[in-house]
Amino acid sequence: MASFRWKRKIGEKVSKATSQQFEAEAADDKDLGDDDDATWVLAAKRRKEVLLEDCVRKSKELKDEGANLAENRRYREALVKWDEALQLTPEDATLYEMKSQVLMSLHEMFPAVHAAEMAVQRNPRSWDAWQTLGRAQLGLGEIALAIRSFQVSLHIFPMNPEVWKEDLSWARKLQEQQKATKTESVQALAKELVQESIPDYDFESDEIVAVGAAIAEKEKALSAAKTMVIVSASGTVETVTEQDNCSATPDETLFIRAR
């Protein structure tokens, strides 16, 4: 029968010095790994910052190029530049505001309103964006909305004479004209309905004259012969016709005369 033997642990033959050396090397490797991770994070963060700076710089260059093109009335080319800039800095409200102005110059009012709304969403404190939005809304005929946009612009920058004296006053004048036009239209429509409800008869036509003559002859014949219904005391009913020139005198026994 085989005898039972105690199994030694694997680490029992490893010397204490060797074990300590191994632990020290493992700690050094761990520190190096932590340093590498921190270095990589910092490098990635710095790379991102550089990339953002490059995007902002390139976007500003494209914005300036588009502004120069717009000043020379090369509006389509300016829009291309600003669209490229928006790919780099999509949160730049100024680009949307400038784009809206150019679209209004091209008489594209719906895209102009949309671009101005995007500018207001990205920077609600920009009085320029609200002013441009109001002008675009006026181009669509939305006078009430335009007045509100101009009022918001003045609330942000109350000392702006351009919005106060030009944009807002012009919008209110258009609103008054619109109300007056609506009132005139309603009055004209009511007048047309009244005229249509009362036919315009020609009372001097031959047909009307003939009908009138026939009615007159009939009334003349009826007035010449008057008919009376006489009821006697005995209850007898008698119809008597009176002529104008020889009128009949009823009997004394008659006491009820009905027409």
C-alpha positions as CSV (number, residue, x, y, z in Angstrom):
1,M,0.0,0.0,0.0
2,A,1.4,3.4,-1.1
3,S,2.2,5.7,1.8
4,F,0.7,9.2,2.0
5,R,3.1,12.1,1.2
6,W,2.5,15.9,2.0
7,K,2.6,18.0,-1.1
8,R,4.9,21.0,-0.7
9,K,3.7,24.5,-1.9
10,I,5.3,25.7,-5.1
11,G,6.7,28.8,-3.5
12,E,8.5,27.1,-0.7
13,K,11.7,26.7,-2.8
14,V,11.8,30.4,-3.8
15,S,14.2,32.3,-1.7
16,K,13.1,35.4,0.2
17,A,15.4,37.7,-1.7
18,T,14.2,36.5,-5.1
19,S,10.6,37.1,-4.0
20,Q,11.3,40.6,-2.9
21,Q,13.1,41.4,-6.2
22,F,10.2,40.1,-8.2
23,E,7.7,42.2,-6.2
24,A,9.9,45.3,-6.7
25,E,10.0,44.8,-10.5
26,A,6.3,44.3,-10.6
27,A,5.7,47.6,-8.8
28,D,8.0,49.4,-11.2
29,D,6.1,47.9,-14.2
30,K,2.8,49.1,-12.7
31,D,4.1,52.6,-12.2
32,L,5.3,52.7,-15.7
33,G,1.9,51.5,-17.0
34,D,0.1,54.2,-15.0
35,D,2.5,56.8,-16.4
36,D,1.9,55.6,-19.9
37,D,-1.9,55.8,-19.5
38,A,-1.7,59.3,-18.1
39,T,0.6,60.4,-20.9
40,W,-1.8,59.0,-23.5
41,V,-4.8,60.8,-22.0
42,L,-3.0,64.1,-21.9
43,A,-1.8,63.6,-25.5
44,A,-5.3,62.9,-26.7
45,K,-6.7,65.9,-24.9
46,R,-4.0,68.1,-26.3
47,R,-4.6,66.7,-29.8
48,K,-8.3,67.5,-29.5
49,E,-7.6,71.0,-28.4
50,V,-5.3,71.6,-31.3
51,L,-7.9,70.1,-33.7
52,L,-10.6,72.5,-32.3
53,E,-8.3,75.5,-32.6
54,D,-7.6,74.5,-36.2
55,C,-11.3,74.2,-36.9
56,V,-12.0,77.6,-35.4
57,R,-9.2,79.2,-37.3
58,K,-10.2,77.6,-40.6
59,S,-13.9,78.6,-40.0
60,K,-12.9,82.2,-39.4
61,E,-11.0,82.2,-42.6
62,L,-14.0,80.9,-44.5
63,K,-16.3,83.3,-42.8
64,D,-14.1,86.3,-43.8
65,E,-13.9,85.0,-47.4
66,G,-17.6,84.7,-47.6
67,A,-18.1,88.2,-46.2
68,N,-15.9,89.6,-48.9
69,L,-17.8,87.7,-51.6
70,A,-21.1,88.9,-50.2
71,E,-19.9,92.5,-50.3
72,N,-19.1,92.0,-54.0
73,R,-22.6,90.6,-54.5
74,R,-21.3,87.1,-55.2
75,Y,-23.9,85.6,-52.9
76,R,-23.9,82.0,-54.1
77,E,-20.2,81.7,-53.6
78,A,-20.5,83.3,-50.2
79,L,-23.1,80.7,-49.2
80,V,-20.7,77.9,-50.2
81,K,-18.0,79.3,-48.0
82,W,-20.3,79.7,-45.0
83,D,-21.6,76.2,-45.4
84,E,-18.1,74.9,-45.2
85,A,-17.4,77.0,-42.1
86,L,-20.6,75.6,-40.5
87,Q,-19.2,72.1,-41.0
88,L,-16.3,73.1,-38.8
89,T,-18.1,75.2,-36.2
90,P,-21.8,74.3,-36.4
91,E,-22.7,76.3,-33.3
92,D,-21.6,79.7,-34.7
93,A,-24.7,81.8,-34.7
94,T,-23.0,84.6,-36.7
95,L,-22.7,82.3,-39.7
96,Y,-26.4,81.6,-39.7
97,E,-27.2,85.3,-39.3
98,M,-25.0,86.3,-42.2
99,K,-26.4,83.4,-44.3
100,S,-30.0,84.7,-43.6
101,Q,-29.1,88.2,-44.9
102,V,-27.7,86.8,-48.1
103,L,-30.7,84.6,-48.7
104,M,-33.0,87.6,-48.3
105,S,-30.9,89.4,-50.9
106,L,-31.6,86.4,-53.2
107,H,-35.3,86.6,-52.4
108,E,-35.3,83.1,-50.8
109,M,-37.4,84.0,-47.8
110,F,-38.2,80.5,-46.4
111,P,-34.5,79.5,-46.2
112,A,-33.8,83.0,-44.8
113,V,-36.3,82.6,-42.0
114,H,-34.9,79.1,-41.2
115,A,-31.3,80.4,-41.0
116,A,-32.3,83.3,-38.8
117,E,-34.2,80.9,-36.5
118,M,-31.0,78.7,-36.2
119,A,-29.0,81.8,-35.3
120,V,-31.5,82.8,-32.6
121,Q,-31.5,79.2,-31.2
122,R,-27.7,79.2,-30.9
123,N,-27.5,82.7,-29.4
124,P,-30.8,84.0,-28.0
125,R,-29.0,87.1,-26.7
126,S,-27.9,88.3,-30.1
127,W,-29.9,91.4,-31.1
128,D,-28.5,91.1,-34.6
129,A,-30.1,87.6,-35.0
130,W,-33.5,88.8,-33.8
131,Q,-33.4,91.8,-36.1
132,T,-32.5,89.6,-39.1
133,L,-35.3,87.2,-38.1
134,G,-37.8,90.0,-38.0
135,R,-36.8,91.2,-41.5
136,A,-37.0,87.7,-42.9
137,Q,-40.5,87.3,-41.4
138,L,-41.6,90.6,-42.9
139,G,-40.5,89.2,-46.3
140,L,-43.0,86.3,-45.8
141,G,-45.8,88.7,-44.8
142,E,-45.7,87.6,-41.1
143,I,-46.1,91.1,-39.8
144,A,-47.1,90.1,-36.2
145,L,-44.2,87.7,-35.8
146,A,-41.8,90.3,-37.2
147,I,-43.0,92.9,-34.7
148,R,-42.3,90.5,-31.9
149,S,-38.8,89.7,-33.2
150,F,-38.0,93.5,-33.4
151,Q,-39.3,94.0,-29.9
152,V,-37.0,91.2,-28.5
153,S,-34.1,92.8,-30.3
154,L,-34.9,96.1,-28.7
155,H,-35.3,94.4,-25.3
156,I,-31.7,93.1,-25.7
157,F,-30.3,96.4,-27.0
158,P,-32.7,99.3,-26.3
159,M,-30.4,102.0,-27.7
160,N,-30.4,100.6,-31.2
161,P,-32.0,103.4,-33.4
162,E,-32.0,101.3,-36.5
163,V,-34.5,98.8,-35.1
164,W,-36.6,101.4,-33.3
165,K,-36.9,104.0,-36.1
166,E,-36.8,101.9,-39.2
167,D,-37.7,98.2,-38.7
168,L,-40.3,98.4,-35.9
169,S,-42.0,101.6,-37.2
170,W,-42.2,100.2,-40.7
171,A,-43.7,96.9,-39.5
172,R,-46.3,98.7,-37.4
173,K,-47.2,100.9,-40.4
174,L,-47.7,97.7,-42.5
175,Q,-49.9,96.3,-39.8
176,E,-52.2,99.3,-39.9
177,Q,-52.4,99.1,-43.7
178,Q,-53.2,95.5,-43.4
179,K,-56.0,96.1,-41.0
180,A,-57.5,98.9,-43.2
181,T,-57.3,96.7,-46.2
182,K,-59.2,93.9,-44.4
183,T,-61.9,96.3,-43.3
184,E,-62.4,97.6,-46.9
185,S,-62.5,94.1,-48.2
186,V,-65.2,93.1,-45.7
187,Q,-67.3,96.2,-46.5
188,A,-67.0,95.6,-50.3
189,L,-68.1,92.0,-49.8
190,A,-71.1,93.0,-47.8
191,K,-72.1,95.5,-50.4
192,E,-71.9,92.9,-53.1
193,L,-74.0,90.4,-51.1
194,V,-76.7,93.1,-50.6
195,Q,-76.8,94.0,-54.3
196,E,-77.1,90.3,-55.3
197,S,-80.0,89.7,-52.8
198,I,-82.2,92.4,-54.4
199,P,-82.8,91.8,-58.1
200,D,-82.8,94.8,-60.3
201,Y,-86.2,94.7,-62.0
202,D,-87.0,96.9,-65.1
203,F,-90.4,98.3,-64.1
204,E,-90.8,100.0,-67.5
205,S,-90.6,96.8,-69.6
206,D,-93.6,95.7,-71.7
207,E,-94.3,92.6,-69.7
208,I,-94.6,94.6,-66.4
209,V,-96.8,97.2,-68.0
210,A,-99.2,94.5,-69.4
211,V,-99.4,92.8,-66.0
212,G,-100.2,96.1,-64.3
213,A,-102.9,96.9,-66.8
214,A,-104.6,93.5,-66.4
215,I,-104.6,93.9,-62.6
216,A,-106.1,97.4,-62.9
217,E,-108.9,96.2,-65.2
218,K,-109.8,93.4,-62.8
219,E,-109.9,95.8,-59.8
220,K,-112.2,98.1,-61.8
221,A,-114.6,95.3,-62.6
222,L,-114.8,94.2,-59.0
223,S,-115.5,97.8,-57.8
224,A,-118.3,98.2,-60.4
225,A,-120.2,95.1,-59.0
226,K,-120.4,94.8,-55.2
227,T,-121.6,91.5,-53.8
228,M,-123.2,91.2,-50.4
229,V,-124.3,88.2,-48.3
230,I,-127.6,88.8,-46.5
231,V,-129.0,86.5,-43.8
232,S,-132.7,86.9,-43.0
233,A,-134.4,86.4,-39.6
234,S,-135.5,83.0,-40.6
235,G,-131.9,82.0,-41.4
236,T,-132.1,82.2,-45.1
237,V,-128.8,83.3,-46.8
238,E,-129.1,85.4,-49.9
239,T,-126.3,86.8,-52.1
240,V,-127.1,90.2,-53.5
241,T,-125.1,92.1,-56.2
242,E,-125.3,95.9,-56.1
243,Q,-124.7,98.0,-59.2
244,D,-123.4,101.5,-58.8
245,N,-126.3,103.0,-60.7
246,C,-129.1,100.9,-59.3
247,S,-128.5,99.7,-55.9
248,A,-131.1,97.2,-54.4
249,T,-132.7,98.0,-51.0
250,P,-132.9,95.1,-48.7
251,D,-136.1,93.9,-47.2
252,E,-137.1,95.2,-43.7
253,T,-137.1,91.7,-42.4
254,L,-133.3,91.4,-43.0
255,F,-131.2,92.4,-40.0
256,I,-127.8,90.8,-40.6
257,R,-125.5,92.1,-43.3
258,A,-122.2,90.5,-44.0
259,R,-119.6,91.4,-46.6
